[in-house]
C-alpha cells in the first residue's frame, strides 16, 4: 500500500543504540521518517552510524532507547520479517557453493521466493549457474548477493555499501538493476553509499547522519529548493548572518556559501541552485551537527544585485 494512507517505510523517534563493550553511542536521538516507495540515500562519514541504522531497521539488533517502526511494525516482527531484506557490506556468501546452490539455499530458507527474478539478476551479468562463488569477481559476487535479496521480493530493501568495491561500469549495471526493481514493484530502497555522484543520479530521498544523529532527512528536489549557493565579495559576508549558513569558504576576496536563506539577501551576490552533492558535502563539512532538516514545501530564496546570474524564487 502506498500513498497518504500507507505507513512510512522507516519511522524513528528518539532512536539510540549503544555499544555495550565500548559504552559509546553509535546513534543518539535520531528522528526520521522515510515514506514508502522511495529510493533513499543514507550518507555520512565513516562511523556516523549508517550500518547501525540499517541493522536496526532489519531487526538484527535492538535499540537502546527510542522507538523504531518499519513498514508500520517493530523491526524483526513476524508480520514483516519476509517483507524486509538486508544486503550487508561484507555480502556473506559460501565460497564453495555454486551459484545454483546459493539460489537454491535462498529458495529453501524463504517463504516467499521468486526463482525467475533471482536467476534474471545473475544471468544479466553473464554468470554461469555452475560457477563456484569463491571464483567469482567482486562484481559477480555482488550480483549473486543482490539476486538473493531480490529473490525474496522484499517491500523494503536495505543495502549497506553494496557498490563500494565495484568498477564504474559494473556499478552502473547493478544500479540499473536496482532502479528497475524500484520502478516495477515500488520497492523502497535504502542505499548506504559514499559515492555522492551516484546518489544524485538514482535517489529521490536523502538521510544524512552526522556523529550518530540525523542531520538531513528530506526529498531531494525539495532539499535543493531549500538551499542556495551564494558567491560574492568577502567584505559582504556580514549580510549572510541574517540567514542559515551551512558552510562557507573564502578564497582571496571571494566568499562562497551554502545557505538556507530567510528572505532576500542584502548586497550583490551570484545565486545558483546547488547540486545534491554540494548540499551533502556542505552539511558534512559544517562545524557542528545541525538539527534535522525536514522540507515540507518549496523554500523561497531571492538574491538581489547587478551580478546575479539566477534569481531564485
Beta strands, then each sheet from edge to edge (+ up, - down):
strand 1: 10-18
strand 2: 25-34
strand 3: 39-44
strand 4: 65-70
strand 5: 84-87
strand 6: 156-160
strand 7: 188-192
strand 8: 205-210
strand 9: 213-219
strand 10: 228-233
strand 11: 244-251
strand 12: 254-260
strand 13: 270-272
sheet 1: 2+ 1- 4+
sheet 2: 5+ 6+ 7+ 3+ 8+ 9-
sheet 3: 11+ 12- 10+ 13-
end
